[in-house]
């Protein structure tokens, strides 16, 4: 069942509701300390809504930032939503790649506000991983690894699938049904533009993500 286009008033209401839910969630993560999503922060979060970021995906990005923040030691001040932007965008990118869904906004504008601490704290790891991937790719291209490399990648993918299958099997019926329902709700806004086959793949990808999050499972596959 597809969704009808929203008029300007409905669209504004959806965006405001999205920002309100993010504000409520951020308040919980800050142990009840209210940090308002207003001004530049509202523009930032509105952009997530415009691009089709599902609320649960945004929550996961916020959680990811807080997990890193807690690891640094006792918290000194409440976290603004701006600090979570890099993590929200990372999780959204991962979600889109898994589901095969493109953002509803083709071009992504530079973000505003003070989210730079999140990006800065993550800068060295992505650069390192990029170098690792480039060297592995170069080694495969040169033939120095060859079939052994391809076999390793296939094995990692198979292990990832097996891990998720075991995770799904460990779910009780009510939790499995709940995850499937959540996946349908998460994808509803994209359903009208997808084939039945594509939608089924996207739904399975979302359920896999929920299973991975529920059990804290790592991503073993190498892409």
Secondary structure as GFF3:
##gff-version 3
##sequence-region A 1 223
A	DSSP	alpha_helix	8	29	.	.	.	ID=ss1
A	DSSP	alpha_helix	40	50	.	.	.	ID=ss2
A	DSSP	alpha_helix	55	71	.	.	.	ID=ss3
A	DSSP	three_ten_helix	81	84	.	.	.	ID=ss4
A	DSSP	alpha_helix	85	99	.	.	.	ID=ss5
A	DSSP	alpha_helix	116	142	.	.	.	ID=ss6
A	DSSP	alpha_helix	147	169	.	.	.	ID=ss7
A	DSSP	alpha_helix	173	187	.	.	.	ID=ss8
A	DSSP	three_ten_helix	188	193	.	.	.	ID=ss9
A	DSSP	alpha_helix	196	215	.	.	.	ID=ss10
###
